Amino acid sequence: MNRLPEGVQNVLLPAIDERLIQIPYLGALKAKPEFRVIATQNPKEFVATSHLSEAILDRFELVVLEYQSLEEEKQIVSAQAKASAQAIDWAVRLARLTREDERVRRGASVRAALSVVNIFDSLVSAKMEAKQAFHAAALAALPNRIELDRESFSDRGLNQETNQLVAEWVEQVWAGADTSSQKLKKKP
């Protein structure tokens, strides 16, 4: 919702209040009685978000959604990736570490975990060693999906800081990982 231009937000007002939209050259379009508007909103600190008018805010109820549990995130990734349960566990734990690290302003979502799994799987299929493949997958999938808290770091470049964090998180995941090769078998 807060990525919509103000003009589009204004068009929604009569749709929400009167269940009516005026369409140029076509006339009025009346919504059915069960019509509802359900919208999402990005955090205000995200790039490309805009201010929502008081009029729009007054017409919506706020429901705050938190991240899923560890098991739910694993189920989401598992439903979309043909990878081992172990690889899925590693990728989900990695994504969750980004959200728990106080040096990160915005952590990775479950989509990032899915990307890590898919890249990891491709690299392992190409005969790359598992830990190296996991690290490479994390470096490919995470940097554009997280936002660092710049005040937590030195004057080194953003890329260097991100790579250092990714290496730390990979080590944390790997330290608790069962790396036996039989666990890396793909789902049928």
C-alpha positions in Angstrom: 0.0 0.0 0.0 2.7 2.5 0.9 4.4 1.9 -2.5 1.3 3.3 -4.3 1.5 6.8 -5.7 -0.7 9.3 -3.8 -3.1 9.5 -6.8 -3.8 5.8 -6.6 -4.3 5.9 -2.9 -6.9 8.6 -3.5 -8.8 6.5 -6.1 -9.1 3.8 -3.4 -11.0 6.1 -1.0 -14.4 6.0 -2.8 -13.8 2.3 -3.5 -13.4 1.6 0.2 -16.1 4.0 1.5 -18.7 3.7 -1.2 -17.8 0.5 -2.9 -17.7 2.6 -6.1 -15.0 3.5 -8.7 -15.5 6.0 -11.5 -13.8 4.7 -14.7 -13.2 7.3 -17.4 -15.2 6.6 -20.6 -16.9 3.6 -18.9 -18.7 5.1 -16.0 -19.3 3.9 -12.4 -18.3 0.4 -11.3 -20.1 -0.7 -8.2 -18.6 -3.5 -6.1 -20.5 -6.4 -4.7 -21.5 -6.3 -1.0 -18.7 -8.7 0.0 -16.0 -6.5 -1.5 -13.0 -5.9 0.8 -9.6 -4.3 0.3 -6.7 -6.2 1.9 -3.4 -4.5 1.5 0.2 -4.9 2.8 2.6 -2.2 3.8 6.4 -2.3 3.8 8.2 -0.9 6.9 8.6 2.9 6.5 12.4 2.7 6.4 12.3 0.6 3.2 13.4 2.4 0.0 10.5 3.5 -2.3 7.9 3.7 0.4 5.7 6.7 0.6 3.6 8.4 3.3 0.0 7.1 3.7 -2.6 9.8 4.1 -4.5 10.0 7.3 -7.7 9.3 5.3 -6.3 6.0 4.0 -4.9 5.0 7.4 -8.3 5.6 9.0 -9.9 3.0 6.7 -7.6 0.1 7.5 -7.0 -2.1 10.5 -3.4 -2.9 11.3 -2.5 -6.6 11.6 1.3 -7.1 12.3 2.7 -10.3 10.9 5.8 -11.8 12.3 8.1 -14.3 10.6 7.1 -17.9 10.6 8.5 -20.4 13.1 11.7 -22.3 12.1 9.7 -25.4 11.2 7.1 -23.4 9.2 9.9 -21.7 7.2 11.5 -25.1 6.5 8.1 -26.4 5.3 7.8 -23.4 2.9 11.2 -23.9 1.4 10.8 -27.7 1.3 7.5 -27.3 -0.7 9.4 -25.3 -3.4 12.8 -26.9 -3.5 13.9 -30.4 -4.4 16.8 -30.4 -1.9 17.8 -32.4 1.1 16.2 -31.7 4.5 19.7 -30.9 5.8 20.3 -28.3 3.0 16.9 -26.7 3.7 17.7 -26.6 7.4 21.0 -24.9 6.8 19.5 -22.3 4.4 16.6 -21.4 6.8 18.9 -21.2 9.8 21.2 -18.9 7.7 18.3 -16.6 6.8 17.1 -16.5 10.4 20.6 -15.5 11.6 20.5 -12.4 9.4 17.3 -11.4 11.2 18.8 -12.0 14.6 22.0 -10.1 14.1 21.9 -6.6 15.6 24.4 -5.4 12.9 21.7 -6.0 10.3 18.8 -3.5 9.9 16.8 -5.7 7.6 17.4 -9.4 7.5 16.7 -12.0 4.8 13.3 -13.5 4.2 12.3 -17.1 3.5 12.7 -16.3 -0.2 16.4 -15.8 0.5 16.6 -19.2 2.1 15.0 -20.7 -1.0 17.5 -19.0 -3.2 20.4 -20.3 -1.0 19.0 -23.8 -1.3 18.6 -23.7 -5.1 22.1 -22.2 -5.7 23.7 -24.6 -3.2 22.0 -27.6 -4.9 23.3 -26.4 -8.3 26.8 -26.0 -7.0 26.8 -29.4 -5.2 25.5 -31.0 -8.4 28.4 -29.5 -10.2 30.7 -31.4 -7.7 31.6 -28.4 -5.5 32.4 -29.4 -1.9 29.4 -28.8 0.3 30.7 -26.2 2.7 32.3 -24.2 -0.2 29.0 -24.5 -2.1 27.0 -23.3 0.8 29.3 -20.3 1.3 29.1 -19.4 -2.4 25.3 -19.8 -2.4 25.1 -17.5 0.7 27.3 -14.9 -1.0 25.2 -15.0 -4.1 21.8 -14.9 -2.4 22.1 -12.7 0.7 23.8 -9.3 -0.1 20.9 -7.8 -2.0 18.4 -9.2 0.5 19.8 -7.7 3.7 20.5 -4.2 4.8 23.3 -3.6 7.2 23.2 -1.1 10.1 26.1 1.0 8.8 26.8 2.4 12.3 27.9 -1.0 13.4 30.8 -1.2 11.0 34.1 0.4 10.3 35.0 2.5 7.3 35.6 -0.6 5.1 33.4 -1.0 2.0 29.9 -2.3 2.2 30.8 -5.3 0.1 33.7 -6.3 2.4 31.5 -5.9 5.5 28.7 -8.0 3.9 31.1 -10.8 2.9 32.6 -10.9 6.4 29.1 -11.2 7.9 28.1 -13.9 5.5 31.3 -15.9 6.3 30.5 -15.6 10.1 26.9 -16.8 9.5 28.0 -19.7 7.3 30.5 -20.8 10.1 27.7 -20.6 12.7 25.4 -22.7 10.6 28.2 -25.1 9.7 29.3 -25.5 13.3 25.9 -27.0 14.2 25.5 -28.9 10.9 25.4 -32.6 10.3 27.6 -32.8 7.2 27.4 -36.5 6.5 27.0 -37.0 2.8 23.9 -39.2 3.2 22.0 -36.2 4.5 22.5 -34.3 1.2 20.4 -36.6 -0.9 17.7 -34.8 -2.8 14.0 -35.3 -2.4 12.5 -37.4 -5.2 
